[in-house]
Amino acid sequence: MKTILVTGSSGLIGSQAVEHFDRQGHQVVGVDNNMRRVFFGEPGDTTWNLERLRSVTRNFTQFNLDIRDCSALEELFRKYRFDLIVHCAAQPSHDKARDIPILDFEVNALGTVNLLEATRLHSPEAVFVFLSTNKVYGDAPNELPLKELETRWDYARPEDFSGIAEHCRIDRTLHSLFGASKASADLMAQEYGRYFGMKVGIFRGGCLTGPSHSGVELHGFLSYLVKVALRGDTYTVFGYKGKQVRDNIHSQDVVRAIEEFAANPRPGEVYNLGGGRENSISMLEAIARIEHMSGKKLNWKYLDQNRKGDHICYISNLAKFRSDYPNWSITIGLDEILRQIIADHTLRLTRAEAR
Ligand SMILES: NC(=O)c1ccc[n+]([C@@H]2O[C@H](COP(=O)([O-])OP(=O)(O)OC[C@H]3O[C@@H](n4cnc5c(N)ncnc54)[C@H](O)[C@@H]3O)[C@@H](O)[C@H]2O)c1
């Protein structure tokens, strides 16, 4: 039995990690202060997910702790000796960061360093997995030549077909403040791996998704799109003719990647992790697919102005992770992801109406 710390344990990836490792019989310690509600208001509240976790787990202990609070972290790390740390707590929104630059930096950059340092001091043998983001590349991926198809943008050159690889540059691009705070954390995590030789792995996520997302307009694209469709609200598409492309990976496939890394860690290594080309979809295609699968017509409007620094076509090139960890693959396709999100939101809506 291992002792595993999951930060952001009430969030999408954190909660999936908690469930996964608890099911395997490990002792799982969660840290989450429901700060998603502070960032996004009531729709971002993750209490429902914490309650759900409490009801489905056997050996899970939750701490309402802020990763910015060094002394609380110190106390936690004195109490437990961790074998694995899965660091998912974050201010996760590209757009939100501009309203709260200091808070965004404190949570994303300083919070990560606090955890890395606590690990170095108290659990130096632990594997540490940091959930980074493709926004560390800023808008550099937009420099690739693109072609416009009927419903999506795509890479024009055959050599770009599999998407963006880890050698894409991370500086001299427009990141958004979120991308910059995550890039700071990403570099520090690499440094703890390379300089201190700790077993740190960095995953640069594409669109991470699944039914446990508390989807809001500024974060959680598919989850929020489904929520809007089912409630009959109006969705706003920002620029790029609605043909912007995202690659989507189910939280379970993310956790499986973390598990593979933890079993055979490569200190300081960086991996792109998303759904890859097979799980890529454009905004227009997602709207059509959700309408078809949910049987609901989605109200949406188009604003010509794209989100600042937004990717036009982003597909994660998964070749490096696949080559280092051949036991891993994408197991959940886009239709199944959407089916699960629709089913879950339908249930949440029915429960809310019954209250
Ligand atoms: N979801 C995506 O599409 C996506 C894409 C790329 C990268 N990522 C990264 O993956 C990680 C997990 O994302 P997610 O989608 O699960 O996010 P999420 O918002 O669902 O979960 C993050 C959790 O962290 C908690 N949290 C925030 N600040 C905290 C603090 N100071 N102390 C303690 N807890 C705090 C929140 O309450 C929330 O429950 C994040 O680092 C995010 O940047 C996510």
The ligand as a Gaussian input file, in Angstrom:
#p B3LYP/6-31G(d) Opt

LIG

0 1
 N       -8.909000      20.757000     -17.616000
 C       -8.116000      21.097000     -18.604000
 O       -8.551000      21.234000     -19.741000
 C       -6.645000      21.293000     -18.369000
 C       -5.833000      21.479000     -19.473000
 C       -4.456000      21.637000     -19.279000
 C       -3.926000      21.598000     -18.012000
 N       -4.744000      21.420000     -16.953000
 C       -4.137000      21.426000     -15.613000
 O       -4.493000      20.221000     -14.947000
 C       -4.650000      20.478000     -13.557000
 C       -5.999000      19.982000     -13.103000
 O       -7.008000      20.665000     -13.844000
 P       -8.540000      20.397000     -13.565000
 O       -9.233000      20.545000     -14.855000
 O       -8.697000      19.167000     -12.759000
 O       -8.874000      21.692000     -12.682000
 P      -10.038000      21.856000     -11.606000
 O      -10.254000      23.321000     -11.461000
 O      -11.187000      20.975000     -11.917000
 O       -9.331000      21.304000     -10.274000
 C       -8.386000      22.049000      -9.564000
 C       -8.744000      21.973000      -8.092000
 O       -7.738000      22.680000      -7.353000
 C       -8.381000      23.332000      -6.264000
 N       -7.535000      24.453000      -5.859000
 C       -7.341000      25.607000      -6.535000
 N       -6.518000      26.407000      -5.854000
 C       -6.173000      25.750000      -4.718000
 C       -5.349000      26.066000      -3.614000
 N       -4.726000      27.252000      -3.534000
 N       -5.188000      25.158000      -2.638000
 C       -5.850000      23.958000      -2.712000
 N       -6.654000      23.603000      -3.722000
 C       -6.818000      24.490000      -4.724000
 C       -9.734000      23.764000      -6.818000
 O      -10.684000      23.989000      -5.817000
 C      -10.085000      22.611000      -7.752000
 O      -10.921000      21.663000      -7.125000
 C       -4.436000      21.978000     -13.368000
 O       -3.102000      22.188000     -13.004000
 C       -4.660000      22.540000     -14.738000
 O       -3.945000      23.740000     -14.972000
 C       -6.092000      21.264000     -17.096000

